[in-house]
Amino acid sequence: MILKRLKIQTWIAEPTNCYIIFDEDSKETMCIDPAGNVSEIVDMIQNILKGKLKYIYLTHCHSDHILGVMELKNRLGGKILIHRKDAENLNNPNVNLSEYLDIPEIVLEADSRIDDQDKIHLGNLEFEVIHTPGHTSGGTSLYCEKEKCLFSGDTMFCGTWGRTDLPTSSLEEIMGSIVDRLLKLPDDVIVYPGHGKSTMIGAEKNIYIDLKPKQF
């Protein structure tokens, strides 16, 4: 597996991490959260990796993660995947935050609605969908056991967790997603978040061990 990260500046202060995953044997490629800079993404896939885009995976429906989706799909194809709960809100300006960020209306439809424990295959690579609500009701993380990596979207960051003061978000749910789902993964799994630098599952555990249920 070859993994590339592109830092894409949007309307918020911190760039969005767009990830491109390439299976060397099949030449199949998946792009996670194409937030913009589509020409750079296309160049990476077509000219550098020389791959074929199979999936456009969205960890959640916020506009700072989905702004480049339709342009990328129109140029390279690929199936748009998102959890069914966030698929319902892709075009909702209140939930996808386009209204909050004062950007043009988003018109976007998923090709497939995914669910918890679904498996996504990219050549010989297998990824498991983990439903991790809290930042949004349909937020997901994507786990590859073989490569010991997790794409956590805006659920888990290095040293903290995602915002829970937004439409469909919940502090109780995000804590449950992290403690009950993500921290159950092996300590040596590398976490690639939607913003900021990567971390490891083991490095994040102490943050949550001391939290009490009343704080959830």
KEGUVEX-338454 format. One record per atom (N, C-alpha, C): residue number from 1; atom name; x, y, z. Coordinates in Angstrom, 3 decimals, padded with zeros to 6 digits, m for minus. Layout:
N
REC     n   atom       east      north         up
REC   NUM     CA          X          Y          Z
...
//
This chain:
216
REC     n   atom       east      north         up
REC     1      N    000.837   m001.193    000.000
REC     1     CA    000.000    000.000    000.000
REC     1      C    000.875    001.248    000.000
REC     2      N    000.510    002.197   m000.844
REC     2     CA    001.141    003.505   m000.840
REC     2      C    000.112    004.506   m000.330
REC     3      N    000.509    005.330    000.629
REC     3     CA   m000.387    006.324    001.214
REC     3      C    000.200    007.716    001.013
REC     4      N   m000.625    008.610    000.474
REC     4     CA   m000.233    010.001    000.291
REC     4      C   m001.214    010.896    001.047
REC     5      N   m000.698    011.931    001.676
REC     5     CA   m001.543    012.912    002.352
REC     5      C   m001.386    014.266    001.676
REC     6      N   m002.517    014.882    001.344
REC     6     CA   m002.526    016.235    000.812
REC     6      C   m003.210    017.136    001.828
REC     7      N   m002.573    018.240    002.189
REC     7     CA   m003.150    019.197    003.133
REC     7      C   m003.870    020.268    002.319
REC     8      N   m005.197    020.297    002.462
REC     8     CA   m006.018    021.166    001.629
REC     8      C   m006.600    022.289    002.469
REC     9      N   m006.279    023.505    002.096
REC     9     CA   m006.801    024.661    002.818
REC     9      C   m008.233    024.957    002.371
REC    10      N   m009.136    025.074    003.337
REC    10     CA   m010.523    025.422    003.035
REC    10      C   m010.865    026.718    003.763
REC    11      N   m012.128    026.862    004.141
REC    11     CA   m012.555    028.098    004.800
REC    11      C   m012.253    028.104    006.296
REC    12      N   m011.862    026.966    006.855
REC    12     CA   m011.548    026.941    008.274
REC    12      C   m010.044    027.126    008.464
REC    13      N   m009.644    027.345    009.685
REC    13     CA   m008.253    027.728    009.956
REC    13      C   m007.265    026.616    009.630
REC    14      N   m007.614    025.378    009.982
REC    14     CA   m006.669    024.277    009.826
REC    14      C   m006.951    023.495    008.558
REC    15      N   m005.928    023.186    007.760
REC    15     CA   m006.157    022.435    006.525
REC    15      C   m006.811    021.076    006.787
REC    16      N   m007.556    020.608    005.802
REC    16     CA   m008.146    019.273    005.845
REC    16      C   m007.154    018.272    005.261
REC    17      N   m007.017    017.145    005.926
REC    17     CA   m006.169    016.079    005.404
REC    17      C   m006.958    015.237    004.408
REC    18      N   m006.512    015.245    003.166
REC    18     CA   m007.056    014.361    002.138
REC    18      C   m006.055    013.225    001.941
REC    19      N   m006.537    011.994    002.009
REC    19     CA   m005.653    010.833    001.892
REC    19      C   m005.920    010.086    000.589
REC    20      N   m004.844    009.679   m000.056
REC    20     CA   m004.940    008.877   m001.267
REC    20      C   m004.256    007.542   m000.991
REC    21      N   m005.023    006.470   m001.123
REC    21     CA   m004.526    005.118   m000.861
REC    21      C   m004.415    004.388   m002.188
REC    22      N   m003.270    003.777   m002.427
REC    22     CA   m002.982    003.131   m003.708
REC    22      C   m002.529    001.694   m003.469
REC    23      N   m003.222    000.751   m004.101
REC    23     CA   m002.822   m000.655   m004.058
REC    23      C   m001.914   m000.930   m005.250
REC    24      N   m000.678   m001.279   m004.970
REC    24     CA    000.317   m001.412   m006.027
REC    24      C    000.035   m002.547   m006.992
REC    25      N   m000.600   m003.606   m006.533
REC    25     CA   m000.851   m004.760   m007.410
REC    25      C   m001.995   m004.498   m008.390
REC    26      N   m003.107   m003.998   m007.869
REC    26     CA   m004.287   m003.797   m008.716
REC    26      C   m004.329   m002.425   m009.370
REC    27      N   m003.514   m001.476   m008.860
REC    27     CA   m003.521   m000.071   m009.296
REC    27      C   m004.801    000.662   m008.896
REC    28      N   m005.613    000.032   m008.050
REC    28     CA   m006.830    000.676   m007.579
REC    28      C   m006.503    001.711   m006.512
REC    29      N   m007.276    002.795   m006.514
REC    29     CA   m007.004    003.927   m005.645
REC    29      C   m008.284    004.359   m004.934
REC    30      N   m008.135    004.790   m003.692
REC    30     CA   m009.241    005.378   m002.948
REC    30      C   m008.807    006.748   m002.447
REC    31      N   m009.686    007.724   m002.574
REC    31     CA   m009.425    009.067   m002.066
REC    31      C   m010.364    009.327   m000.899
REC    32      N   m009.806    009.691    000.237
REC    32     CA   m010.584    009.975    001.439
REC    32      C   m010.660    011.486    001.649
REC    33      N   m011.886    012.001    001.700
REC    33     CA   m012.175    013.402    002.007
REC    33      C   m011.479    014.394    001.068
REC    34      N   m011.832    014.382   m000.220
REC    34     CA   m011.277    015.369   m001.152
REC    34      C   m011.927    016.732   m000.941
REC    35      N   m011.279    017.567   m000.181
REC    35     CA   m011.857    018.846    000.232
REC    35      C   m011.641    019.961   m000.781
REC    36      N   m010.855    019.713   m001.814
REC    36     CA   m010.524    020.732   m002.807
REC    36      C   m009.204    020.378   m003.476
REC    37      N   m008.574    021.367   m004.120
REC    37     CA   m007.304    021.132   m004.824
REC    37      C   m007.393    019.903   m005.728
REC    38      N   m008.497    019.824   m006.485
REC    38     CA   m008.772    018.604   m007.241
REC    38      C   m007.703    018.326   m008.292
REC    39      N   m007.168    019.339   m008.913
REC    39     CA   m006.121    019.113   m009.923
REC    39      C   m004.896    018.445   m009.309
REC    40      N   m004.571    018.798   m008.079
REC    40     CA   m003.452    018.163   m007.379
REC    40      C   m003.769    016.698   m007.083
REC    41      N   m005.006    016.414   m006.693
REC    41     CA   m005.425    015.028   m006.436
REC    41      C   m005.362    014.223   m007.723
REC    42      N   m005.892    014.784   m008.818
REC    42     CA   m005.895    014.093   m010.113
REC    42      C   m004.472    013.812   m010.570
REC    43      N   m003.594    014.785   m010.415
REC    43     CA   m002.200    014.602   m010.816
REC    43      C   m001.542    013.487   m010.010
REC    44      N   m001.828    013.459   m008.713
REC    44     CA   m001.265    012.412   m007.865
REC    44      C   m001.735    011.030   m008.318
REC    45      N   m003.019    010.898   m008.587
REC    45     CA   m003.570    009.591   m008.949
REC    45      C   m003.153    009.185   m010.366
REC    46      N   m003.309    010.095   m011.328
REC    46     CA   m003.081    009.741   m012.726
REC    46      C   m001.610    009.708   m013.106
REC    47      N   m000.881    010.748   m012.740
REC    47     CA    000.467    010.917   m013.268
REC    47      C    001.564    010.394   m012.362
REC    48      N    001.366    010.455   m011.043
REC    48     CA    002.403    009.996   m010.121
REC    48      C    002.191    008.528   m009.754
REC    49      N    000.995    008.202   m009.284
REC    49     CA    000.709    006.810   m008.913
REC    49      C    000.305    005.970   m010.111
REC    50      N   m000.224    006.635   m011.142
REC    50     CA   m000.737    005.952   m012.338
REC    50      C   m001.789    004.904   m011.954
REC    51      N   m002.708    005.353   m011.120
REC    51     CA   m003.751    004.471   m010.636
REC    51      C   m005.108    004.797   m011.225
REC    52      N   m006.079    003.975   m010.859
REC    52     CA   m007.464    004.153   m011.280
REC    52      C   m008.305    004.393   m010.028
REC    53      N   m009.047    005.490   m010.012
REC    53     CA   m009.840    005.825   m008.830
REC    53      C   m011.059    004.906   m008.738
REC    54      N   m011.133    004.170   m007.640
REC    54     CA   m012.250    003.256   m007.421
REC    54      C   m013.283    003.839   m006.468
REC    55      N   m012.806    004.456   m005.372
REC    55     CA   m013.725    004.973   m004.364
REC    55      C   m013.346    006.391   m003.941
REC    56      N   m014.379    007.180   m003.661
REC    56     CA   m014.242    008.457   m002.972
REC    56      C   m014.932    008.268   m001.627
REC    57      N   m014.152    008.167   m000.572
REC    57     CA   m014.687    007.837    000.750
REC    57      C   m014.803    009.105    001.580
REC    58      N   m016.000    009.337    002.125
REC    58     CA   m016.241    010.521    002.946
REC    58      C   m016.436    010.101    004.395
REC    59      N   m015.584    010.607    005.278
REC    59     CA   m015.699    010.245    006.689
REC    59      C   m016.916    010.890    007.345
REC    60      N   m017.353    012.024    006.810
REC    60     CA   m018.582    012.678    007.285
REC    60      C   m018.972    013.749    006.281
REC    61      N   m020.090    014.424    006.557
REC    61     CA   m020.715    015.266    005.537
REC    61      C   m020.331    016.739    005.593
REC    62      N   m019.402    017.149    006.421
REC    62     CA   m019.082    018.571    006.534
REC    62      C   m018.396    019.093    005.270
REC    63      N   m018.722    020.336    004.944
REC    63     CA   m018.273    020.905    003.673
REC    63      C   m016.761    021.013    003.560
REC    64      N   m016.045    021.138    004.675
REC    64     CA   m014.583    021.226    004.590
REC    64      C   m013.940    019.874    004.314
REC    65      N   m014.766    018.847    004.073
REC    65     CA   m014.253    017.533    003.682
REC    65      C   m014.801    017.071    002.331
REC    66      N   m015.778    017.777    001.780
REC    66     CA   m016.475    017.256    000.589
REC    66      C   m016.480    018.214   m000.596
REC    67      N   m015.832    019.363   m000.494
REC    67     CA   m015.989    020.395   m001.524
REC    67      C   m015.446    019.978   m002.892
REC    68      N   m014.481    019.068   m002.931
REC    68     CA   m013.922    018.665   m004.219
REC    68      C   m014.510    017.390   m004.786
REC    69      N   m015.524    016.852   m004.136
REC    69     CA   m016.015    015.512   m004.496
REC    69      C   m016.537    015.440   m005.926
REC    70      N   m017.454    016.315   m006.288
REC    70     CA   m018.085    016.194   m007.603
REC    70      C   m017.104    016.476   m008.733
REC    71      N   m016.217    017.441   m008.543
REC    71     CA   m015.218    017.682   m009.592
REC    71      C   m014.319    016.471   m009.762
REC    72      N   m013.917    015.866   m008.648
REC    72     CA   m013.068    014.677   m008.734
REC    72      C   m013.805    013.535   m009.419
REC    73      N   m015.044    013.326   m009.055
REC    73     CA   m015.829    012.253   m009.673
REC    73      C   m016.021    012.501   m011.171
REC    74      N   m016.282    013.740   m011.531
REC    74     CA   m016.475    014.062   m012.947
REC    74      C   m015.208    013.851   m013.761
REC    75      N   m014.070    014.023   m013.136
REC    75     CA   m012.806    013.884   m013.868
REC    75      C   m012.270    012.463   m013.873
REC    76      N   m012.445    011.731   m012.769
REC    76     CA   m011.831    010.402   m012.670
REC    76      C   m012.818    009.274   m012.392
REC    77      N   m014.082    009.598   m012.183
REC    77     CA   m015.031    008.549   m011.816
REC    77      C   m014.872    008.194   m010.348
REC    78      N   m015.193    006.960   m010.008
REC    78     CA   m015.107    006.516   m008.623
REC    78      C   m016.448    006.618   m007.934
REC    79      N   m016.738    005.672   m007.046
REC    79     CA   m017.996    005.636   m006.316
REC    79      C   m017.877    006.418   m005.009
REC    80      N   m018.864    007.272   m004.757
REC    80     CA   m018.899    008.060   m003.527
REC    80      C   m019.527    007.228   m002.421
REC    81      N   m018.773    007.036   m001.323
REC    81     CA   m019.227    006.232   m000.194
REC    81      C   m019.331    007.108    001.049
REC    82      N   m020.444    006.975    001.778
REC    82     CA   m020.625    007.690    003.035
REC    82      C   m021.674    006.949    003.849
REC    83      N   m021.586    007.046    005.173
REC    83     CA   m022.576    006.388    006.025
REC    83      C   m023.971    006.925    005.724
REC    84      N   m024.958    006.049    005.812
REC    84     CA   m026.311    006.422    005.399
REC    84      C   m026.871    007.609    006.180
REC    85      N   m026.500    007.756    007.449
REC    85     CA   m027.022    008.890    008.225
REC    85      C   m026.471    010.219    007.728
REC    86      N   m025.211    010.238    007.310
REC    86     CA   m024.652    011.484    006.779
REC    86      C   m025.003    011.680    005.313
REC    87      N   m025.331    010.602    004.604
REC    87     CA   m025.794    010.742    003.218
REC    87      C   m027.048    011.589    003.161
REC    88      N   m027.886    011.468    004.178
REC    88     CA   m029.132    012.242    004.237
REC    88      C   m028.870    013.733    004.403
REC    89      N   m027.680    014.086    004.900
REC    89     CA   m027.379    015.489    005.197
REC    89      C   m026.325    016.114    004.289
REC    90      N   m025.926    015.380    003.247
REC    90     CA   m024.900    015.913    002.345
REC    90      C   m025.292    017.273    001.777
REC    91      N   m026.573    017.438    001.451
REC    91     CA   m027.036    018.667    000.825
REC    91      C   m027.809    019.576    001.780
REC    92      N   m027.737    019.280    003.064
REC    92     CA   m028.412    020.104    004.058
REC    92      C   m027.449    021.208    004.515
REC    93      N   m027.682    022.451    004.138
REC    93     CA   m026.708    023.514    004.434
REC    93      C   m026.512    023.770    005.922
REC    94      N   m027.492    023.413    006.726
REC    94     CA   m027.340    023.593    008.167
REC    94      C   m026.405    022.541    008.745
REC    95      N   m026.533    021.311    008.274
REC    95     CA   m025.721    020.219    008.818
REC    95      C   m024.350    020.156    008.160
REC    96      N   m024.276    020.360    006.843
REC    96     CA   m022.957    020.263    006.183
REC    96      C   m022.112    021.523    006.361
REC    97      N   m022.677    022.517    007.046
REC    97     CA   m021.990    023.747    007.457
REC    97      C   m021.723    024.725    006.318
REC    98      N   m022.273    024.478    005.137
REC    98     CA   m022.083    025.440    004.053
REC    98      C   m022.766    026.761    004.379
REC    99      N   m023.885    026.702    005.094
REC    99     CA   m024.567    027.921    005.518
REC    99      C   m023.709    028.689    006.520
REC   100      N   m023.110    027.949    007.450
REC   100     CA   m022.262    028.545    008.486
REC   100      C   m021.012    029.177    007.873
REC   101      N   m020.460    028.536    006.854
REC   101     CA   m019.232    029.012    006.238
REC   101      C   m019.480    029.976    005.084
REC   102      N   m020.780    030.187    004.752
REC   102     CA   m021.165    031.127    003.695
REC   102      C   m020.512    030.762    002.359
REC   103      N   m020.677    029.496    001.969
REC   103     CA   m020.167    029.028    000.685
REC   103      C   m021.337    028.583   m000.179
REC   104      N   m021.135    028.394   m001.490
REC   104     CA   m022.243    028.036   m002.376
REC   104      C   m022.921    026.718   m001.972
REC   105      N   m024.179    026.600   m002.379
REC   105     CA   m024.947    025.393   m002.085
REC   105      C   m024.247    024.155   m002.631
REC   106      N   m024.246    023.093   m001.860
REC   106     CA   m023.631    021.832   m002.259
REC   106      C   m024.706    020.889   m002.776
REC   107      N   m024.491    020.342   m003.957
REC   107     CA   m025.409    019.354   m004.533
REC   107      C   m024.613    018.078   m004.765
REC   108      N   m024.893    017.076   m003.981
REC   108     CA   m024.055    015.884   m003.956
REC   108      C   m024.887    014.668   m003.575
REC   109      N   m024.679    013.559   m004.279
REC   109     CA   m025.382    012.318   m003.951
REC   109      C   m024.373    011.186   m003.804
REC   110      N   m024.574    010.367   m002.801
REC   110     CA   m023.718    009.199   m002.602
REC   110      C   m024.085    008.112   m003.608
REC   111      N   m023.087    007.363   m004.051
REC   111     CA   m023.353    006.189   m004.887
REC   111      C   m023.735    004.993   m004.030
REC   112      N   m023.142    004.905   m002.838
REC   112     CA   m023.459    003.811   m001.920
REC   112      C   m023.473    004.341   m000.498
REC   113      N   m024.468    003.882    000.253
REC   113     CA   m024.569    004.236    001.673
REC   113      C   m024.001    003.082    002.488
REC   114      N   m023.018    003.384    003.307
REC   114     CA   m022.318    002.340    004.033
REC   114      C   m022.818    002.255    005.474
REC   115      N   m022.525    001.128    006.108
REC   115     CA   m022.944    000.869    007.479
REC   115      C   m021.769    000.327    008.283
REC   116      N   m021.961    000.307    009.604
REC   116     CA   m020.954   m000.235    010.507
REC   116      C   m020.596   m001.662    010.125
REC   117      N   m019.305   m001.963    010.124
REC   117     CA   m018.735   m003.283    009.846
REC   117      C   m018.765   m003.663    008.365
REC   118      N   m019.189   m002.759    007.494
REC   118     CA   m019.055   m003.017    006.062
REC   118      C   m017.574   m003.161    005.719
REC   119      N   m017.295   m003.949    004.696
REC   119     CA   m015.925   m004.136    004.226
REC   119      C   m015.767   m003.491    002.852
REC   120      N   m014.678   m002.770    002.685
REC   120     CA   m014.358   m002.114    001.425
REC   120      C   m013.036   m002.679    000.931
REC   121      N   m013.013   m003.125   m000.311
REC   121     CA   m011.816   m003.773   m000.853
REC   121      C   m011.176   m002.917   m001.940
REC   122      N   m009.881   m002.804   m001.824
REC   122     CA   m009.053   m002.086   m002.784
REC   122      C   m007.934   m003.049   m003.165
REC   123      N   m008.097   m003.735   m004.281
REC   123     CA   m007.175   m004.808   m004.595
REC   123      C   m007.207   m005.845   m003.492
REC   124      N   m006.056   m006.167   m002.927
REC   124     CA   m005.981   m007.129   m001.820
REC   124      C   m006.114   m006.475   m000.450
REC   125      N   m006.300   m005.185   m000.414
REC   125     CA   m006.464   m004.477    000.851
REC   125      C   m007.928   m004.510    001.283
REC   126      N   m008.150   m004.752    002.578
REC   126     CA   m009.502   m004.743    003.114
REC   126      C   m009.606   m003.689    004.211
REC   127      N   m010.639   m002.868    004.118
REC   127     CA   m010.897   m001.825    005.096
REC   127      C   m012.248   m002.080    005.744
REC   128      N   m012.312   m001.903    007.055
REC   128     CA   m013.565   m002.067    007.780
REC   128      C   m014.122   m000.701    008.176
REC   129      N   m015.398   m000.513    007.903
REC   129     CA   m016.080    000.709    008.309
REC   129      C   m016.437    000.609    009.791
REC   130      N   m016.056    001.610    010.560
REC   130     CA   m016.436    001.691    011.970
REC   130      C   m017.297    002.935    012.137
REC   131      N   m018.556    002.743    012.484
REC   131     CA   m019.448    003.883    012.694
REC   131      C   m019.031    004.589    013.975
REC   132      N   m018.618    005.834    013.864
REC   132     CA   m018.127    006.602    015.014
REC   132      C   m018.889    007.920    015.113
REC   133      N   m020.164    007.868    015.508
REC   133     CA   m020.936    009.093    015.637
REC   133      C   m020.427    009.960    016.778
REC   134      N   m020.784    011.225    016.718
REC   134     CA   m020.389    012.159    017.763
REC   134      C   m020.060    013.521    017.185
REC   135      N   m019.175    013.548    016.197
REC   135     CA   m018.916    014.798    015.477
REC   135      C   m020.083    015.074    014.533
REC   136      N   m020.545    014.033    013.859
REC   136     CA   m021.823    014.017    013.146
REC   136      C   m022.478    012.675    013.444
REC   137      N   m023.764    012.574    013.165
REC   137     CA   m024.477    011.320    013.467
REC   137      C   m024.030    010.173    012.575
REC   138      N   m023.518    010.479    011.403
REC   138     CA   m023.086    009.438    010.479
REC   138      C   m021.595    009.419    010.233
REC   139      N   m020.827    009.931    011.166
REC   139     CA   m019.378    009.903    011.016
REC   139      C   m018.839    008.486    011.077
REC   140      N   m017.805    008.218    010.302
REC   140     CA   m017.185    006.889    010.311
REC   140      C   m015.671    007.012    010.352
REC   141      N   m015.045    005.925    010.801
REC   141     CA   m013.604    005.745    010.685
REC   141      C   m013.370    004.522    009.813
REC   142      N   m012.225    004.468    009.176
REC   142     CA   m011.918    003.381    008.246
REC   142      C   m010.639    002.694    008.701
REC   143      N   m010.737    001.379    008.961
REC   143     CA   m009.632    000.631    009.577
REC   143      C   m009.120   m000.441    008.637
REC   144      N   m007.804   m000.478    008.466
REC   144     CA   m007.145   m001.542    007.703
REC   144      C   m006.255   m002.336    008.652
REC   145      N   m006.686   m003.534    008.998
REC   145     CA   m005.932   m004.362    009.944
REC   145      C   m004.566   m004.741    009.387
REC   146      N   m004.513   m005.080    008.106
REC   146     CA   m003.262   m005.515    007.481
REC   146      C   m002.182   m004.448    007.555
REC   147      N   m002.562   m003.213    007.317
REC   147     CA   m001.597   m002.111    007.295
REC   147      C   m001.512   m001.376    008.629
REC   148      N   m002.321   m001.797    009.614
REC   148     CA   m002.333   m001.196    010.953
REC   148      C   m002.531    000.316    010.883
REC   149      N   m003.595    000.716    010.175
REC   149     CA   m003.874    002.134    010.066
REC   149      C   m005.365    002.402    010.187
REC   150      N   m005.690    003.584    010.695
REC   150     CA   m007.062    004.013    010.903
REC   150      C   m007.204    005.446    010.402
REC   151      N   m008.223    005.668    009.590
REC   151     CA   m008.547    007.011    009.122
REC   151      C   m009.751    007.469    009.933
REC   152      N   m009.524    008.399    010.845
REC   152     CA   m010.506    008.692    011.885
REC   152      C   m011.395    009.893    011.590
REC   153      N   m011.229    010.531    010.436
REC   153     CA   m012.038    011.702    010.142
REC   153      C   m011.881    012.742    011.237
REC   154      N   m013.013    013.314    011.679
REC   154     CA   m012.956    014.310    012.754
REC   154      C   m013.436    013.731    014.080
REC   155      N   m013.293    012.422    014.244
REC   155     CA   m013.647    011.787    015.518
REC   155      C   m012.486    011.889    016.501
REC   156      N   m011.333    011.384    016.120
REC   156     CA   m010.156    011.399    016.988
REC   156      C   m009.015    012.157    016.317
REC   157      N   m008.451    013.097    017.069
REC   157     CA   m007.260    013.818    016.638
REC   157      C   m006.099    013.491    017.573
REC   158      N   m004.927    013.963    017.208
REC   158     CA   m003.783    013.811    018.088
REC   158      C   m004.002    014.679    019.324
REC   159      N   m004.235    014.045    020.460
REC   159     CA   m004.376    014.759    021.717
REC   159      C   m005.756    015.274    022.044
REC   160      N   m006.740    015.040    021.186
REC   160     CA   m008.085    015.547    021.473
REC   160      C   m009.102    014.837    020.586
REC   161      N   m010.353    015.333    020.625
REC   161     CA   m011.426    014.746    019.823
REC   161      C   m012.122    015.858    019.046
REC   162      N   m013.042    015.458    018.166
REC   162     CA   m013.713    016.421    017.310
REC   162      C   m014.753    017.263    018.035
REC   163      N   m015.134    018.359    017.413
REC   163     CA   m016.132    019.258    017.992
REC   163      C   m017.480    018.562    018.157
REC   164      N   m018.170    018.933    019.228
REC   164     CA   m019.484    018.345    019.494
REC   164      C   m020.542    019.420    019.731
REC   165      N   m020.297    020.626    019.208
REC   165     CA   m021.244    021.722    019.356
REC   165      C   m021.912    022.071    018.027
REC   166      N   m021.987    021.095    017.126
REC   166     CA   m022.500    021.303    015.780
REC   166      C   m023.766    020.468    015.559
REC   167      N   m024.551    020.768    014.528
REC   167     CA   m025.755    019.985    014.271
REC   167      C   m025.459    018.486    014.142
REC   168      N   m026.252    017.669    014.798
REC   168     CA   m026.192    016.189    014.881
REC   168      C   m025.009    015.688    015.702
REC   169      N   m024.246    016.569    016.337
REC   169     CA   m023.093    016.115    017.130
REC   169      C   m023.502    015.838    018.569
REC   170      N   m022.643    015.089    019.275
REC   170     CA   m022.944    014.697    020.652
REC   170      C   m021.655    014.340    021.367
REC   171      N   m021.399    014.966    022.506
REC   171     CA   m020.214    014.639    023.298
REC   171      C   m020.300    013.205    023.816
REC   172      N   m021.464    012.794    024.283
REC   172     CA   m021.626    011.442    024.792
REC   172      C   m021.330    010.412    023.705
REC   173      N   m021.826    010.674    022.499
REC   173     CA   m021.609    009.715    021.408
REC   173      C   m020.151    009.665    020.967
REC   174      N   m019.483    010.822    020.889
REC   174     CA   m018.100    010.790    020.425
REC   174      C   m017.203    010.095    021.441
REC   175      N   m017.493    010.271    022.727
REC   175     CA   m016.720    009.573    023.739
REC   175      C   m016.957    008.063    023.658
REC   176      N   m018.199    007.679    023.425
REC   176     CA   m018.486    006.258    023.250
REC   176      C   m017.801    005.686    022.024
REC   177      N   m017.790    006.441    020.934
REC   177     CA   m017.128    005.986    019.711
REC   177      C   m015.640    005.760    019.936
REC   178      N   m015.011    006.679    020.647
REC   178     CA   m013.572    006.577    020.863
REC   178      C   m013.242    005.487    021.884
REC   179      N   m013.903    005.541    023.039
REC   179     CA   m013.557    004.610    024.121
REC   179      C   m013.991    003.183    023.807
REC   180      N   m015.191    003.026    023.274
REC   180     CA   m015.748    001.693    023.061
REC   180      C   m015.369    001.070    021.732
REC   181      N   m014.939    001.890    020.775
REC   181     CA   m014.629    001.347    019.451
REC   181      C   m013.157    001.538    019.081
REC   182      N   m012.700    002.777    019.034
REC   182     CA   m011.360    003.028    018.505
REC   182      C   m010.263    002.583    019.458
REC   183      N   m010.436    002.814    020.753
REC   183     CA   m009.391    002.427    021.700
REC   183      C   m009.313    000.923    021.920
REC   184      N   m010.234    000.174    021.339
REC   184     CA   m010.175   m001.292    021.386
REC   184      C   m009.214   m001.842    020.336
REC   185      N   m008.807   m000.995    019.402
REC   185     CA   m007.855   m001.417    018.368
REC   185      C   m006.460   m001.552    018.984
REC   186      N   m005.562   m002.302    018.324
REC   186     CA   m004.200   m002.457    018.867
REC   186      C   m003.482   m001.121    019.050
REC   187      N   m002.632   m001.058    020.071
REC   187     CA   m001.925    000.181    020.402
REC   187      C   m001.050    000.699    019.266
REC   188      N   m000.556   m000.205    018.408
REC   188     CA    000.375    000.217    017.358
REC   188      C   m000.317    000.637    016.062
REC   189      N   m001.630    000.740    016.079
REC   189     CA   m002.354    001.236    014.906
REC   189      C   m002.101    002.737    014.763
REC   190      N   m001.716    003.155    013.568
REC   190     CA   m001.481    004.567    013.287
REC   190      C   m002.806    005.230    012.949
REC   191      N   m003.061    006.371    013.570
REC   191     CA   m004.305    007.114    013.364
REC   191      C   m004.019    008.305    012.446
REC   192      N   m004.740    008.347    011.321
REC   192     CA   m004.639    009.453    010.385
REC   192      C   m005.932    010.271    010.466
REC   193      N   m005.903    011.424    011.132
REC   193     CA   m007.128    012.196    011.365
REC   193      C   m007.468    013.148    010.215
REC   194      N   m008.654    013.753    010.329
REC   194     CA   m009.109    014.678    009.299
REC   194      C   m008.374    016.006    009.294
REC   195      N   m007.734    016.355    010.400
REC   195     CA   m006.937    017.573    010.500
REC   195      C   m005.742    017.292    011.405
REC   196      N   m004.658    017.985    011.169
REC   196     CA   m003.507    017.862    012.050
REC   196      C   m002.655    016.642    011.786
REC   197      N   m001.747    016.382    012.727
REC   197     CA   m000.765    015.325    012.538
REC   197      C   m001.296    013.968    012.975
REC   198      N   m000.647    012.925    012.504
REC   198     CA   m001.036    011.563    012.844
REC   198      C   m000.609    011.223    014.272
REC   199      N   m001.165    010.139    014.794
REC   199     CA   m000.836    009.669    016.136
REC   199      C   m000.977    008.151    016.144
REC   200      N   m000.993    007.556    017.328
REC   200     CA   m001.190    006.115    017.453
REC   200      C   m002.244    005.856    018.523
REC   201      N   m002.931    004.742    018.391
REC   201     CA   m003.976    004.409    019.359
REC   201      C   m003.410    004.396    020.774
REC   202      N   m002.272    003.757    020.965
REC   202     CA   m001.682    003.654    022.301
REC   202      C   m001.331    004.996    022.892
REC   203      N   m000.958    005.945    022.044
REC   203     CA   m000.567    007.266    022.529
REC   203      C   m001.760    008.083    022.999
REC   204      N   m002.953    007.721    022.585
REC   204     CA   m004.149    008.492    022.922
REC   204      C   m004.888    007.965    024.147
REC   205      N   m004.583    006.773    024.581
REC   205     CA   m005.401    006.123    025.615
REC   205      C   m005.460    006.892    026.927
REC   206      N   m004.335    007.448    027.367
REC   206     CA   m004.316    008.121    028.669
REC   206      C   m005.251    009.324    028.724
REC   207      N   m005.533    009.923    027.581
REC   207     CA   m006.444    011.067    027.554
REC   207      C   m007.830    010.659    028.031
REC   208      N   m008.235    009.434    027.681
REC   208     CA   m009.607    008.996    027.920
REC   208      C   m009.760    008.131    029.167
REC   209      N   m008.688    007.523    029.615
REC   209     CA   m008.758    006.653    030.791
REC   209      C   m009.230    007.427    032.020
REC   210      N   m008.798    008.672    032.158
REC   210     CA   m009.116    009.458    033.353
REC   210      C   m010.473    010.153    033.274
REC   211      N   m011.135    010.080    032.131
REC   211     CA   m012.434    010.721    032.012
REC   211      C   m013.496    009.911    032.764
REC   212      N   m014.377    010.596    033.435
REC   212     CA   m015.453    009.941    034.172
REC   212      C   m016.734    009.949    033.343
REC   213      N   m017.605    008.969    033.555
REC   213     CA   m018.848    008.929    032.786
REC   213      C   m019.662    010.212    032.843
REC   214      N   m019.630    010.924    033.975
REC   214     CA   m020.425    012.134    034.102
REC   214      C   m019.944    013.230    033.152
REC   215      N   m018.671    013.112    032.717
REC   215     CA   m018.145    014.093    031.777
REC   215      C   m018.506    013.782    030.337
REC   216      N   m019.043    012.570    030.092
REC   216     CA   m019.438    012.217    028.744
REC   216      C   m020.713    012.963    028.389
//
